[in-house]
Amino acid sequence: MALLHLLATPAEIARNVGANVKQLRLARNLSRKSLADRAGVSESSIKRLEASGSISLEALILVALALNEVGQVAGLFNAMPPRSLEELKNAGRKRGMR
């Protein structure tokens, strides 16, 4: 996972997220307008999300809720168990180094 940035740019990852939203929307037989209405965002926001992946985090969460996929977003930065002795030593830290 640490090398993901070498395989895709942030813009490519964002476009993939948008494409995934479009696939879910179509699989649920929803139009952009109906998804926008369910999510409480504009139809143009859905169109922009699907085309470029560009959307605010709050709007993305609303879209995820409307698609019943909020767990995917809510688990985005869940802490993983330590994978090395160094990570285990730093597990109790409250602040980062300068």
KERO-812976 format. One record per atom (N, C-alpha, C): residue number from 1; atom name; x, y, z. Coordinates in nm, 3 decimals, padded with zeros to 5 digits. Layout:
N
+-----+----+---------+---------+---------+
!   k !  a !      c1 !      c2 !      c3 !
+-----+----+---------+---------+---------+
! NUM ! CA !       X !       Y !       Z !
...
+-----+----+---------+---------+---------+
% end
This chain:
98
+-----+----+---------+---------+---------+
!   k !  a !      c1 !      c2 !      c3 !
+-----+----+---------+---------+---------+
!   1 !  N !  00.082 ! -00.119 !  00.000 !
!   1 ! CA !  00.000 !  00.000 !  00.000 !
!   1 !  C !  00.086 !  00.125 !  00.000 !
!   2 !  N !  00.204 !  00.119 !  00.060 !
!   2 ! CA !  00.291 !  00.236 !  00.067 !
!   2 !  C !  00.340 !  00.277 ! -00.071 !
!   3 !  N !  00.343 !  00.186 ! -00.166 !
!   3 ! CA !  00.391 !  00.217 ! -00.300 !
!   3 !  C !  00.279 !  00.257 ! -00.395 !
!   4 !  N !  00.156 !  00.268 ! -00.344 !
!   4 ! CA !  00.043 !  00.302 ! -00.429 !
!   4 !  C !  00.067 !  00.433 ! -00.503 !
!   5 !  N !  00.129 !  00.529 ! -00.437 !
!   5 ! CA !  00.153 !  00.658 ! -00.502 !
!   5 !  C !  00.246 !  00.645 ! -00.623 !
!   6 !  N !  00.325 !  00.540 ! -00.629 !
!   6 ! CA !  00.412 !  00.519 ! -00.743 !
!   6 !  C !  00.336 !  00.458 ! -00.861 !
!   7 !  N !  00.223 !  00.397 ! -00.834 !
!   7 ! CA !  00.148 !  00.329 ! -00.938 !
!   7 !  C !  00.039 !  00.417 ! -00.998 !
!   8 !  N ! -00.010 !  00.514 ! -00.923 !
!   8 ! CA ! -00.117 !  00.601 ! -00.971 !
!   8 !  C ! -00.103 !  00.739 ! -00.909 !
!   9 !  N ! -00.136 !  00.839 ! -00.986 !
!   9 ! CA ! -00.133 !  00.976 ! -00.933 !
!   9 !  C ! -00.259 !  00.999 ! -00.851 !
!  10 !  N ! -00.259 !  01.101 ! -00.766 !
!  10 ! CA ! -00.381 !  01.134 ! -00.692 !
!  10 !  C ! -00.501 !  01.158 ! -00.785 !
!  11 !  N ! -00.478 !  01.222 ! -00.900 !
!  11 ! CA ! -00.587 !  01.246 ! -00.994 !
!  11 !  C ! -00.641 !  01.114 ! -01.050 !
!  12 !  N ! -00.553 !  01.018 ! -01.077 !
!  12 ! CA ! -00.598 !  00.888 ! -01.126 !
!  12 !  C ! -00.678 !  00.814 ! -01.020 !
!  13 !  N ! -00.633 !  00.821 ! -00.897 !
!  13 ! CA ! -00.707 !  00.757 ! -00.787 !
!  13 !  C ! -00.844 !  00.821 ! -00.773 !
!  14 !  N ! -00.850 !  00.954 ! -00.781 !
!  14 ! CA ! -00.978 !  01.025 ! -00.772 !
!  14 !  C ! -01.071 !  00.983 ! -00.886 !
!  15 !  N ! -01.018 !  00.972 ! -01.008 !
!  15 ! CA ! -01.100 !  00.929 ! -01.121 !
!  15 !  C ! -01.151 !  00.786 ! -01.101 !
!  16 !  N ! -01.068 !  00.700 ! -01.042 !
!  16 ! CA ! -01.111 !  00.563 ! -01.013 !
!  16 !  C ! -01.224 !  00.562 ! -00.912 !
!  17 !  N ! -01.215 !  00.647 ! -00.811 !
!  17 ! CA ! -01.324 !  00.658 ! -00.712 !
!  17 !  C ! -01.452 !  00.701 ! -00.783 !
!  18 !  N ! -01.441 !  00.800 ! -00.870 !
!  18 ! CA ! -01.557 !  00.845 ! -00.947 !
!  18 !  C ! -01.616 !  00.735 ! -01.033 !
!  19 !  N ! -01.529 !  00.659 ! -01.099 !
!  19 ! CA ! -01.576 !  00.548 ! -01.182 !
!  19 !  C ! -01.645 !  00.442 ! -01.097 !
!  20 !  N ! -01.594 !  00.418 ! -00.978 !
!  20 ! CA ! -01.657 !  00.321 ! -00.888 !
!  20 !  C ! -01.795 !  00.368 ! -00.845 !
!  21 !  N ! -01.808 !  00.498 ! -00.817 !
!  21 ! CA ! -01.939 !  00.554 ! -00.782 !
!  21 !  C ! -02.036 !  00.534 ! -00.898 !
!  22 !  N ! -01.989 !  00.561 ! -01.019 !
!  22 ! CA ! -02.076 !  00.545 ! -01.136 !
!  22 !  C ! -02.121 !  00.400 ! -01.151 !
!  23 !  N ! -02.028 !  00.305 ! -01.133 !
!  23 ! CA ! -02.064 !  00.163 ! -01.141 !
!  23 !  C ! -02.169 !  00.126 ! -01.038 !
!  24 !  N ! -02.150 !  00.172 ! -00.914 !
!  24 ! CA ! -02.248 !  00.144 ! -00.809 !
!  24 !  C ! -02.384 !  00.206 ! -00.842 !
!  25 !  N ! -02.380 !  00.330 ! -00.890 !
!  25 ! CA ! -02.506 !  00.399 ! -00.925 !
!  25 !  C ! -02.581 !  00.322 ! -01.033 !
!  26 !  N ! -02.510 !  00.281 ! -01.137 !
!  26 ! CA ! -02.574 !  00.208 ! -01.246 !
!  26 !  C ! -02.620 !  00.070 ! -01.202 !
!  27 !  N ! -02.543 !  00.003 ! -01.117 !
!  27 ! CA ! -02.581 ! -00.129 ! -01.066 !
!  27 !  C ! -02.710 ! -00.121 ! -00.983 !
!  28 !  N ! -02.732 ! -00.006 ! -00.921 !
!  28 ! CA ! -02.854 !  00.015 ! -00.842 !
!  28 !  C ! -02.964 !  00.080 ! -00.924 !
!  29 !  N ! -02.940 !  00.093 ! -01.056 !
!  29 ! CA ! -03.037 !  00.148 ! -01.150 !
!  29 !  C ! -03.083 !  00.288 ! -01.109 !
!  30 !  N ! -02.987 !  00.371 ! -01.069 !
!  30 ! CA ! -03.018 !  00.508 ! -01.030 !
!  30 !  C ! -02.968 !  00.605 ! -01.137 !
!  31 !  N ! -03.044 !  00.707 ! -01.163 !
!  31 ! CA ! -02.997 !  00.815 ! -01.250 !
!  31 !  C ! -02.909 !  00.907 ! -01.165 !
!  32 !  N ! -02.835 !  00.994 ! -01.232 !
!  32 ! CA ! -02.756 !  01.092 ! -01.157 !
!  32 !  C ! -02.848 !  01.179 ! -01.072 !
!  33 !  N ! -02.961 !  01.217 ! -01.129 !
!  33 ! CA ! -03.054 !  01.303 ! -01.057 !
!  33 !  C ! -03.108 !  01.233 ! -00.932 !
!  34 !  N ! -03.147 !  01.108 ! -00.946 !
!  34 ! CA ! -03.203 !  01.038 ! -00.829 !
!  34 !  C ! -03.096 !  01.018 ! -00.721 !
!  35 !  N ! -02.972 !  00.988 ! -00.760 !
!  35 ! CA ! -02.866 !  00.977 ! -00.661 !
!  35 !  C ! -02.840 !  01.112 ! -00.595 !
!  36 !  N ! -02.839 !  01.217 ! -00.675 !
!  36 ! CA ! -02.818 !  01.351 ! -00.620 !
!  36 !  C ! -02.929 !  01.386 ! -00.520 !
!  37 !  N ! -03.053 !  01.353 ! -00.554 !
!  37 ! CA ! -03.166 !  01.380 ! -00.463 !
!  37 !  C ! -03.152 !  01.300 ! -00.334 !
!  38 !  N ! -03.116 !  01.173 ! -00.345 !
!  38 ! CA ! -03.098 !  01.090 ! -00.225 !
!  38 !  C ! -02.985 !  01.140 ! -00.136 !
!  39 !  N ! -02.878 !  01.188 ! -00.200 !
!  39 ! CA ! -02.760 !  01.231 ! -00.126 !
!  39 !  C ! -02.772 !  01.374 ! -00.076 !
!  40 !  N ! -02.860 !  01.452 ! -00.137 !
!  40 ! CA ! -02.872 !  01.592 ! -00.097 !
!  40 !  C ! -02.761 !  01.678 ! -00.155 !
!  41 !  N ! -02.711 !  01.639 ! -00.271 !
!  41 ! CA ! -02.609 !  01.717 ! -00.341 !
!  41 !  C ! -02.663 !  01.749 ! -00.480 !
!  42 !  N ! -02.596 !  01.838 ! -00.551 !
!  42 ! CA ! -02.643 !  01.874 ! -00.684 !
!  42 !  C ! -02.611 !  01.764 ! -00.785 !
!  43 !  N ! -02.690 !  01.761 ! -00.891 !
!  43 ! CA ! -02.664 !  01.665 ! -00.998 !
!  43 !  C ! -02.530 !  01.693 ! -01.063 !
!  44 !  N ! -02.492 !  01.820 ! -01.071 !
!  44 ! CA ! -02.362 !  01.855 ! -01.130 !
!  44 !  C ! -02.247 !  01.802 ! -01.044 !
!  45 !  N ! -02.268 !  01.793 ! -00.913 !
!  45 ! CA ! -02.165 !  01.735 ! -00.825 !
!  45 !  C ! -02.146 !  01.587 ! -00.855 !
!  46 !  N ! -02.256 !  01.517 ! -00.880 !
!  46 ! CA ! -02.247 !  01.375 ! -00.914 !
!  46 !  C ! -02.176 !  01.359 ! -01.049 !
!  47 !  N ! -02.211 !  01.443 ! -01.145 !
!  47 ! CA ! -02.148 !  01.437 ! -01.278 !
!  47 !  C ! -01.998 !  01.463 ! -01.267 !
!  48 !  N ! -01.960 !  01.564 ! -01.189 !
!  48 ! CA ! -01.818 !  01.597 ! -01.171 !
!  48 !  C ! -01.744 !  01.485 ! -01.098 !
!  49 !  N ! -01.808 !  01.427 ! -00.996 !
!  49 ! CA ! -01.748 !  01.315 ! -00.923 !
!  49 !  C ! -01.722 !  01.199 ! -01.016 !
!  50 !  N ! -01.820 !  01.163 ! -01.097 !
!  50 ! CA ! -01.804 !  01.049 ! -01.186 !
!  50 !  C ! -01.701 !  01.074 ! -01.296 !
!  51 !  N ! -01.690 !  01.198 ! -01.339 !
!  51 ! CA ! -01.598 !  01.230 ! -01.449 !
!  51 !  C ! -01.454 !  01.247 ! -01.402 !
!  52 !  N ! -01.436 !  01.313 ! -01.287 !
!  52 ! CA ! -01.299 !  01.348 ! -01.246 !
!  52 !  C ! -01.264 !  01.305 ! -01.104 !
!  53 !  N ! -01.364 !  01.265 ! -01.027 !
!  53 ! CA ! -01.339 !  01.229 ! -00.888 !
!  53 !  C ! -01.335 !  01.350 ! -00.797 !
!  54 !  N ! -01.368 !  01.466 ! -00.849 !
!  54 ! CA ! -01.362 !  01.590 ! -00.772 !
!  54 !  C ! -01.493 !  01.612 ! -00.696 !
!  55 !  N ! -01.481 !  01.616 ! -00.562 !
!  55 ! CA ! -01.598 !  01.640 ! -00.476 !
!  55 !  C ! -01.546 !  01.667 ! -00.335 !
!  56 !  N ! -01.622 !  01.740 ! -00.257 !
!  56 ! CA ! -01.580 !  01.763 ! -00.119 !
!  56 !  C ! -01.595 !  01.634 ! -00.038 !
!  57 !  N ! -01.521 !  01.625 !  00.069 !
!  57 ! CA ! -01.530 !  01.506 !  00.154 !
!  57 !  C ! -01.671 !  01.489 !  00.210 !
!  58 !  N ! -01.731 !  01.599 !  00.253 !
!  58 ! CA ! -01.867 !  01.592 !  00.308 !
!  58 !  C ! -01.966 !  01.541 !  00.203 !
!  59 !  N ! -01.955 !  01.590 !  00.081 !
!  59 ! CA ! -02.044 !  01.544 ! -00.026 !
!  59 !  C ! -02.017 !  01.398 ! -00.060 !
!  60 !  N ! -01.891 !  01.356 ! -00.057 !
!  60 ! CA ! -01.859 !  01.216 ! -00.082 !
!  60 !  C ! -01.924 !  01.127 !  00.023 !
!  61 !  N ! -01.921 !  01.170 !  00.147 !
!  61 ! CA ! -01.985 !  01.093 !  00.255 !
!  61 !  C ! -02.136 !  01.085 !  00.230 !
!  62 !  N ! -02.198 !  01.195 !  00.187 !
!  62 ! CA ! -02.341 !  01.194 !  00.157 !
!  62 !  C ! -02.373 !  01.097 !  00.043 !
!  63 !  N ! -02.289 !  01.095 ! -00.059 !
!  63 ! CA ! -02.308 !  01.003 ! -00.171 !
!  63 !  C ! -02.292 !  00.858 ! -00.122 !
!  64 !  N ! -02.191 !  00.835 ! -00.040 !
!  64 ! CA ! -02.169 !  00.700 !  00.014 !
!  64 !  C ! -02.289 !  00.655 !  00.097 !
!  65 !  N ! -02.345 !  00.745 !  00.177 !
!  65 ! CA ! -02.465 !  00.712 !  00.254 !
!  65 !  C ! -02.581 !  00.677 !  00.162 !
!  66 !  N ! -02.599 !  00.754 !  00.055 !
!  66 ! CA ! -02.708 !  00.730 ! -00.039 !
!  66 !  C ! -02.692 !  00.597 ! -00.112 !
!  67 !  N ! -02.568 !  00.553 ! -00.129 !
!  67 ! CA ! -02.541 !  00.426 ! -00.196 !
!  67 !  C ! -02.525 !  00.310 ! -00.097 !
!  68 !  N ! -02.548 !  00.336 !  00.031 !
!  68 ! CA ! -02.530 !  00.236 !  00.136 !
!  68 !  C ! -02.388 !  00.180 !  00.139 !
!  69 !  N ! -02.291 !  00.267 !  00.118 !
!  69 ! CA ! -02.150 !  00.228 !  00.116 !
!  69 !  C ! -02.068 !  00.313 !  00.213 !
!  70 !  N ! -02.130 !  00.366 !  00.316 !
!  70 ! CA ! -02.059 !  00.457 !  00.406 !
!  70 !  C ! -01.947 !  00.387 !  00.482 !
!  71 !  N ! -01.955 !  00.258 !  00.500 !
!  71 ! CA ! -01.849 !  00.184 !  00.569 !
!  71 !  C ! -01.716 !  00.194 !  00.497 !
!  72 !  N ! -01.722 !  00.202 !  00.364 !
!  72 ! CA ! -01.599 !  00.216 !  00.285 !
!  72 !  C ! -01.529 !  00.347 !  00.318 !
!  73 !  N ! -01.605 !  00.454 !  00.332 !
!  73 ! CA ! -01.547 !  00.585 !  00.361 !
!  73 !  C ! -01.510 !  00.594 !  00.508 !
!  74 !  N ! -01.597 !  00.545 !  00.595 !
!  74 ! CA ! -01.573 !  00.555 !  00.739 !
!  74 !  C ! -01.447 !  00.478 !  00.781 !
!  75 !  N ! -01.413 !  00.373 !  00.709 !
!  75 ! CA ! -01.297 !  00.293 !  00.745 !
!  75 !  C ! -01.169 !  00.336 !  00.674 !
!  76 !  N ! -01.173 !  00.450 !  00.608 !
!  76 ! CA ! -01.061 !  00.493 !  00.524 !
!  76 !  C ! -00.929 !  00.503 !  00.598 !
!  77 !  N ! -00.927 !  00.560 !  00.717 !
!  77 ! CA ! -00.801 !  00.578 !  00.790 !
!  77 !  C ! -00.802 !  00.506 !  00.924 !
!  78 !  N ! -00.866 !  00.391 !  00.930 !
!  78 ! CA ! -00.864 !  00.312 !  01.053 !
!  78 !  C ! -00.720 !  00.271 !  01.085 !
!  79 !  N ! -00.687 !  00.279 !  01.212 !
!  79 ! CA ! -00.552 !  00.242 !  01.254 !
!  79 !  C ! -00.532 !  00.091 !  01.235 !
!  80 !  N ! -00.419 !  00.058 !  01.178 !
!  80 ! CA ! -00.384 ! -00.082 !  01.158 !
!  80 !  C ! -00.297 ! -00.126 !  01.276 !
!  81 !  N ! -00.300 ! -00.254 !  01.308 !
!  81 ! CA ! -00.211 ! -00.301 !  01.414 !
!  81 !  C ! -00.065 ! -00.282 !  01.372 !
!  82 !  N !  00.024 ! -00.261 !  01.467 !
!  82 ! CA !  00.166 ! -00.243 !  01.433 !
!  82 !  C !  00.219 ! -00.361 !  01.352 !
!  83 !  N !  00.299 ! -00.329 !  01.248 !
!  83 ! CA !  00.355 ! -00.433 !  01.161 !
!  83 !  C !  00.505 ! -00.452 !  01.183 !
!  84 !  N !  00.564 ! -00.366 !  01.266 !
!  84 ! CA !  00.707 ! -00.378 !  01.292 !
!  84 !  C !  00.734 ! -00.338 !  01.436 !
!  85 !  N !  00.853 ! -00.369 !  01.483 !
!  85 ! CA !  00.892 ! -00.331 !  01.618 !
!  85 !  C !  00.892 ! -00.178 !  01.632 !
!  86 !  N !  00.937 ! -00.108 !  01.529 !
!  86 ! CA !  00.938 !  00.039 !  01.532 !
!  86 !  C !  00.797 !  00.095 !  01.545 !
!  87 !  N !  00.702 !  00.040 !  01.469 !
!  87 ! CA !  00.563 !  00.085 !  01.479 !
!  87 !  C !  00.507 !  00.052 !  01.617 !
!  88 !  N !  00.545 ! -00.062 !  01.673 !
!  88 ! CA !  00.499 ! -00.099 !  01.806 !
!  88 !  C !  00.551 ! -00.002 !  01.910 !
!  89 !  N !  00.678 !  00.040 !  01.898 !
!  89 ! CA !  00.736 !  00.137 !  01.991 !
!  89 !  C !  00.664 !  00.270 !  01.983 !
!  90 !  N !  00.621 !  00.310 !  01.864 !
!  90 ! CA !  00.557 !  00.439 !  01.844 !
!  90 !  C !  00.406 !  00.435 !  01.862 !
!  91 !  N !  00.351 !  00.320 !  01.890 !
!  91 ! CA !  00.206 !  00.305 !  01.898 !
!  91 !  C !  00.143 !  00.394 !  02.004 !
!  92 !  N !  00.210 !  00.420 !  02.112 !
!  92 ! CA !  00.152 !  00.501 !  02.219 !
!  92 !  C !  00.179 !  00.650 !  02.206 !
!  93 !  N !  00.249 !  00.692 !  02.101 !
!  93 ! CA !  00.283 !  00.833 !  02.083 !
!  93 !  C !  00.157 !  00.917 !  02.061 !
!  94 !  N !  00.160 !  01.037 !  02.114 !
!  94 ! CA !  00.049 !  01.130 !  02.098 !
!  94 !  C !  00.081 !  01.239 !  01.997 !
!  95 !  N !  00.210 !  01.263 !  01.969 !
!  95 ! CA !  00.252 !  01.368 !  01.877 !
!  95 !  C !  00.361 !  01.315 !  01.786 !
!  96 !  N !  00.372 !  01.376 !  01.668 !
!  96 ! CA !  00.476 !  01.339 !  01.574 !
!  96 !  C !  00.602 !  01.418 !  01.600 !
!  97 !  N !  00.709 !  01.380 !  01.533 !
!  97 ! CA !  00.834 !  01.453 !  01.544 !
!  97 !  C !  00.834 !  01.566 !  01.444 !
!  98 !  N !  00.917 !  01.666 !  01.469 !
!  98 ! CA !  00.925 !  01.780 !  01.377 !
!  98 !  C !  00.999 !  01.747 !  01.254 !
+-----+----+---------+---------+---------+
% end
